[in-house]
Amino acid sequence: MFLILCSVRGEFLPSIDAHLMNCMESDREALIDFKNGLHDPANRLSSWKGSNFDLRNPHPNNNDDESLNRYGFWNLSGEIKPSLTKLMSLRHLDLSFNMFIDNPISNFFGSLKNLQYLNLSNGGFSGAIPLNLWNLSSLQYLDVSSDLIWRESASFGSLQNRSGRPLPNLQYLYLSDNQLVGKLPKLLAQLENLVELDLFNNSLYGPIPTSFVILQQNLTVLLLGENELNGTLPESLGQLFELRIFDVSSNQLTGLVTEAHFLKLKKLSDLDLSSSSFTLDVKSDWVPPFQVSSLAMSSCHLGPSSFPTWLKSQKQVYDVDFSNASISGSIPYWKYSIKHWKLCSSLCNNHLSGTIPTFLGQLSWLETLHLNDNKLYGQLPSTLQNLSSLETLNLGNNRLNGRIPPLIGKGFESLRILSLRSNSFSGELPALLSDLSSLQVLDLAENQLIGSIPASFGHFKGQLQRYTKALSLVTMLDLSGNNLSGDLPTKMTNLFGLVILTLSRNHFTGHIPKSISKLKQLSSLDLLDFRTKNTTKMKEKEA
């Protein structure tokens, strides 16, 4: 512990003896007193070395022993003693991912005048953010974000009424997941050197002040999602020419979003306007100045016309969410001509009509596809078998018909979720569905399927390859609301990982296998309208 102080003081001498000579006795005593207040189950501080005052949990995801709390054996806890303030040259302090339960962020942190880096994120601290933190004129990086497990509600406190210019050198400010309440303080607009601002997932309300974005000419990241902000989106946003990531999702914002909002956003790469009530009002021939990789506009009003043609210009987009966006018409060919699209996952809850286009099969790199809750009709095209990278396919709640083609059981080595529920599929269950080696969820409910459950459904290919008694791959199987009949395959009880099994509203007969009791993970079992042989005989006698 004594040696670290030399690094903290910025003195790099050629020998240990020289280090020791330059370390002040008062600093040594302060470090020992600070260490004595900490609980250190891993004895991490027995040989405390390094160039920074970095006490973050080095293994925050190592939870082998849950009895040792959320971050396991490696966390620090206990008391943060004020002797820390005697380290007047301290520049870097990281206490993140520890467990300082019931410790407030003490006012004495604001006395560390030379501090440039302060990270208290996920440390278990509670209470309000001390006002005097905003006096740290040398601070460039401040992270007091939390995981909400141990935090209480906090606020900006009297920062709302504070005068003067706070944190003149601050570039990175992270306050997410804190249950912060109140309006956005106007003083935040004065952080002219700010590069990244994260206020995601709090309880902030009120409008976004125009001044809040006018002065932020260096801002590259602005995260305001998961709050209770209201009003409209300031057009001044379009002047943030350095902005790369903007998230204002899941608020109570409304109004028009026009071309002016994107006027100078040439560097924008991630845009999330989802789960608000925006209406996109742009010209039909508008070409955005940006090339985004991620674009989320779910629950925005983009219709009632067909696909927005400006989307065609986004050649680099990777992830698109246009769910519940009032889009109608058929799926245009260019929609699937963009080679970078992988998570083209959310076109659900719209008014799309027509058949599923055959050119869909050109997207062999596609990983997820959600076309559920639309008005699509017709049969599944054979080109679907080319989607070899697909992990999720959700076509539920449409007007699709015909047989479920056996091709779905071929080549889909990565398919984990398959939902075709609430359509008009007919014919028998393809036995080849059991060849889906990665399948976890199979939902074919509310169709017109007939025949018996194939015996192969008792030994899915993934079950055979990755089976353990503790957990098998398939966790949900829903075949309810069809015209299936016959006995239940006894081997279905080999699906030890089943959590949900729903076979209701069919015409099954026979015995319920006693071995169903082996499904230890099962939390939901629905066999409504299942007719056992005993029930059948009883009704015959009554007749």
SVG drawing of the C-alpha trace seen along z (x, -y; Angstrom):
<svg xmlns="http://www.w3.org/2000/svg" viewBox="-77 -32 94 81">
<polyline fill="none" stroke="black" stroke-width="0.4" points="0.0,0.0 2.9,-2.3 4.3,-2.0 1.1,-3.1 1.3,-6.5 4.4,-7.2 2.4,-6.5 -0.5,-8.6 1.9,-11.5 3.3,-11.1 6.8,-10.3 8.6,-7.7 12.1,-7.1 14.5,-4.4 14.6,-2.4 12.2,-1.3 14.4,-3.1 14.0,-6.4 10.2,-5.8 10.1,-5.3 12.1,-8.4 9.6,-10.5 6.5,-9.1 5.3,-11.2 4.7,-9.6 1.3,-11.3 0.2,-9.8 1.3,-6.3 -0.8,-6.7 -3.7,-7.9 -3.6,-4.9 -3.4,-2.4 -6.3,-4.1 -8.3,-3.9 -7.5,-0.3 -8.5,0.6 -12.0,-0.6 -12.4,1.9 -13.6,5.5 -11.4,7.4 -12.4,11.1 -10.0,11.9 -7.1,10.1 -6.6,8.0 -4.9,5.2 -2.1,7.3 0.2,6.3 -1.5,3.1 0.4,1.9 -0.3,0.0 -0.1,-3.3 -3.7,-4.3 -5.8,-4.3 -7.9,-1.5 -9.9,0.7 -12.6,1.8 -13.8,5.4 -11.6,7.2 -14.1,10.0 -17.6,8.4 -19.3,11.3 -17.7,14.1 -20.6,15.3 -19.6,18.8 -20.5,18.4 -23.8,16.4 -23.6,16.4 -20.8,13.9 -23.3,11.4 -23.8,10.0 -20.2,9.6 -18.8,12.5 -15.5,13.1 -13.6,10.2 -15.6,7.2 -14.7,4.7 -17.1,3.4 -17.0,1.5 -16.4,-2.1 -14.9,-4.8 -12.9,-6.7 -12.3,-10.5 -8.5,-9.9 -8.7,-9.5 -8.8,-13.3 -5.2,-13.5 -4.0,-12.2 -4.0,-15.6 -2.3,-14.5 -4.8,-11.8 -5.9,-11.9 -7.5,-8.6 -10.0,-6.8 -12.0,-3.7 -14.2,-1.9 -16.7,-0.5 -18.4,2.9 -18.0,3.3 -20.5,3.4 -20.5,0.3 -24.0,0.9 -25.6,-2.0 -22.6,-4.2 -23.6,-7.6 -21.3,-9.3 -19.6,-11.3 -19.2,-15.1 -15.4,-14.7 -15.1,-13.3 -15.5,-16.9 -12.3,-17.8 -10.1,-15.8 -9.2,-18.9 -6.7,-17.2 -9.0,-14.3 -9.3,-13.8 -11.1,-10.4 -13.8,-9.2 -15.7,-6.0 -18.2,-4.9 -20.5,-3.0 -22.2,0.2 -20.6,-0.3 -23.7,-0.1 -23.6,-3.8 -27.0,-5.4 -28.5,-8.8 -28.2,-12.1 -25.2,-13.0 -23.2,-15.5 -23.4,-19.0 -19.7,-19.7 -18.7,-17.0 -19.5,-19.7 -16.6,-21.8 -14.0,-19.4 -12.5,-21.7 -9.9,-19.1 -12.4,-16.3 -12.6,-14.9 -14.4,-11.6 -17.3,-11.0 -19.3,-7.7 -21.8,-7.3 -24.1,-5.0 -25.7,-2.1 -27.2,1.3 -30.3,0.4 -29.9,3.4 -28.7,1.4 -29.4,-2.2 -32.2,-4.3 -33.8,-7.1 -31.4,-10.0 -31.8,-13.5 -29.7,-16.4 -30.6,-18.1 -29.8,-21.8 -27.9,-21.6 -31.1,-22.9 -30.5,-26.3 -26.7,-26.3 -25.0,-29.2 -21.5,-29.4 -19.9,-27.1 -19.6,-23.5 -16.9,-21.0 -15.2,-23.1 -13.0,-20.2 -15.6,-17.4 -15.8,-15.3 -17.5,-12.1 -20.6,-12.0 -22.4,-8.8 -25.5,-8.9 -27.6,-6.0 -29.7,-3.5 -29.9,-5.7 -33.6,-6.5 -32.7,-10.2 -35.8,-12.4 -36.4,-16.0 -35.9,-18.0 -32.8,-18.2 -30.6,-20.9 -29.9,-23.8 -26.3,-23.8 -25.7,-20.6 -25.8,-22.7 -22.8,-24.6 -20.6,-21.5 -19.1,-22.8 -16.4,-20.2 -18.8,-17.3 -18.2,-14.4 -20.5,-11.7 -23.6,-12.2 -25.5,-9.1 -28.7,-9.7 -30.4,-6.5 -33.0,-4.8 -33.9,-7.3 -37.1,-9.2 -36.3,-12.5 -39.3,-14.5 -40.1,-17.7 -39.0,-19.0 -35.6,-18.8 -34.3,-22.5 -33.3,-23.9 -30.1,-25.3 -29.4,-21.7 -28.2,-20.8 -27.2,-24.2 -24.0,-24.4 -23.0,-20.8 -20.9,-21.1 -18.5,-18.4 -21.1,-15.9 -20.7,-12.4 -23.0,-10.4 -26.4,-11.5 -28.4,-8.9 -31.8,-10.1 -33.8,-6.9 -36.0,-5.2 -37.1,-8.4 -40.3,-10.4 -39.3,-13.4 -42.2,-15.1 -42.8,-17.8 -41.2,-17.9 -37.7,-17.2 -35.7,-20.4 -34.7,-21.1 -31.4,-22.3 -30.4,-18.7 -29.7,-18.9 -26.7,-21.2 -24.7,-18.6 -22.4,-17.8 -20.2,-15.5 -23.2,-13.3 -22.8,-9.6 -25.2,-8.0 -28.6,-9.4 -31.2,-7.6 -34.3,-9.2 -36.4,-6.0 -39.2,-5.1 -40.2,-8.6 -43.4,-10.6 -42.2,-12.8 -44.5,-13.7 -44.7,-15.9 -43.0,-16.1 -39.5,-15.0 -38.4,-16.8 -35.4,-17.1 -34.2,-19.9 -33.6,-17.5 -31.0,-15.7 -29.6,-18.7 -25.9,-18.3 -25.9,-14.8 -23.5,-13.4 -21.7,-11.2 -24.8,-9.7 -24.4,-5.9 -27.0,-4.8 -30.5,-6.4 -33.2,-5.3 -36.5,-7.2 -38.6,-4.1 -41.5,-3.9 -42.4,-7.5 -45.1,-9.2 -43.1,-10.9 -44.4,-11.5 -41.7,-11.5 -42.5,-14.4 -40.0,-14.4 -40.3,-14.9 -40.8,-11.8 -37.4,-12.3 -35.5,-13.1 -32.0,-11.5 -30.6,-11.5 -27.2,-13.1 -26.1,-10.0 -25.4,-6.4 -26.5,-4.6 -25.7,-1.1 -28.6,-0.8 -32.0,-2.4 -35.0,-2.1 -38.3,-3.9 -40.8,-1.5 -44.1,-3.1 -43.3,-6.2 -45.7,-7.1 -44.0,-6.4 -47.2,-5.5 -49.8,-5.1 -48.0,-4.9 -45.7,-2.1 -42.1,-1.7 -40.3,-5.0 -38.2,-5.4 -35.4,-7.2 -34.5,-3.9 -33.2,-2.7 -30.2,-5.1 -29.0,-3.4 -26.4,-1.0 -24.6,-0.4 -27.5,0.4 -27.2,3.5 -30.2,3.4 -33.7,2.0 -36.7,1.8 -39.8,0.4 -42.4,2.3 -45.8,0.7 -44.9,-2.2 -48.2,-2.3 -46.5,-1.0 -48.7,0.6 -48.4,2.1 -46.1,4.9 -42.4,5.4 -40.3,3.7 -37.5,5.5 -34.9,3.0 -35.8,3.7 -33.7,6.9 -31.0,5.7 -28.9,4.1 -26.1,6.6 -25.2,5.4 -28.6,6.0 -28.5,8.8 -31.0,7.9 -33.7,6.8 -35.9,8.0 -38.8,5.8 -41.4,5.1 -44.1,6.6 -47.4,4.9 -47.8,3.0 -50.3,3.3 -48.0,5.1 -49.9,7.1 -49.1,9.4 -47.1,12.6 -43.7,13.2 -41.4,12.3 -39.2,15.0 -36.2,12.6 -36.1,12.9 -34.0,15.9 -31.2,13.8 -30.4,12.6 -28.4,15.7 -26.7,13.6 -30.0,12.6 -30.1,13.5 -33.6,12.4 -36.8,11.8 -40.1,10.6 -43.0,10.2 -45.6,11.1 -48.9,9.3 -49.4,8.1 -51.7,9.0 -49.4,11.3 -51.0,14.2 -50.1,17.1 -47.6,20.0 -44.1,19.9 -41.6,19.6 -39.1,22.3 -36.3,19.8 -36.6,19.6 -34.3,22.6 -31.4,20.3 -31.6,18.3 -28.9,20.5 -27.9,17.9 -31.4,17.3 -31.8,17.5 -35.4,16.2 -38.3,16.5 -41.6,15.0 -44.4,15.1 -47.3,15.3 -50.6,13.6 -50.8,13.3 -53.0,15.0 -50.5,17.5 -51.7,20.9 -50.8,24.2 -48.6,26.8 -45.6,26.1 -42.8,27.0 -40.3,29.7 -37.6,27.3 -37.9,25.4 -36.3,28.5 -33.4,28.4 -30.4,26.1 -31.6,24.0 -28.8,25.0 -28.9,21.7 -32.7,21.4 -33.6,21.0 -37.1,19.5 -39.8,20.5 -43.3,19.0 -46.0,19.6 -48.9,19.3 -52.3,17.8 -52.2,18.5 -54.1,21.0 -51.4,23.7 -52.8,27.1 -51.6,30.6 -49.5,32.7 -46.6,31.6 -43.4,32.1 -41.2,34.7 -38.2,32.8 -38.8,30.0 -37.1,32.1 -33.9,31.7 -33.6,28.1 -30.5,28.6 -30.6,25.2 -34.3,25.0 -35.5,23.7 -39.0,22.4 -41.5,23.9 -44.9,22.2 -47.4,23.5 -50.6,22.8 -53.9,21.6 -53.6,23.2 -55.4,26.1 -52.8,28.8 -54.0,32.4 -52.6,35.9 -50.5,37.0 -47.4,35.6 -44.4,37.2 -42.5,39.6 -39.4,37.6 -40.7,34.8 -39.5,36.9 -35.9,36.6 -35.1,33.3 -31.7,33.3 -30.4,30.6 -31.6,32.7 -29.5,35.6 -26.4,33.5 -26.5,31.3 -28.6,33.2 -28.0,33.1 -30.5,34.1 -30.3,30.7 -31.4,28.8 -32.2,29.7 -32.4,27.3 -36.2,27.1 -37.9,25.0 -41.2,24.2 -43.6,26.2 -47.0,24.9 -49.3,26.9 -52.6,25.7 -55.7,24.8 -55.2,27.2 -56.9,30.5 -54.1,32.8 -55.1,36.2 -53.8,39.6 -51.6,40.4 -48.9,38.3 -45.5,39.7 -44.0,41.1 -40.6,39.9 -41.7,36.3 -41.1,36.7 -37.4,36.9 -37.4,33.2 -36.2,32.5 -35.6,28.8 -39.3,28.1 -40.6,25.1 -43.9,24.6 -45.9,27.4 -49.2,26.4 -51.3,29.0 -54.8,27.8 -57.8,27.6 -56.9,30.5 -58.3,34.1 -55.7,36.1 -56.8,39.4 -55.1,42.1 -53.1,41.9 -51.1,39.0 -47.7,40.6 -46.7,41.1 -43.2,40.1 -44.3,36.5 -43.4,36.2 -39.8,36.3 -40.1,32.8 -38.6,31.1 -38.2,27.7 -41.9,27.6 -43.7,24.6 -46.8,24.5 -48.7,27.6 -51.9,27.1 -53.8,30.3 -57.3,28.8 -59.7,31.0 -57.3,34.0 -59.5,37.1 -58.0,40.1 -59.2,43.6 -60.8,43.8 -62.9,40.7 -63.9,42.2 -65.1,45.5 -67.1,43.7 -68.9,41.7 -69.7,44.8 -71.2,46.5 -73.3,43.4 -74.6,43.4"/>
</svg>
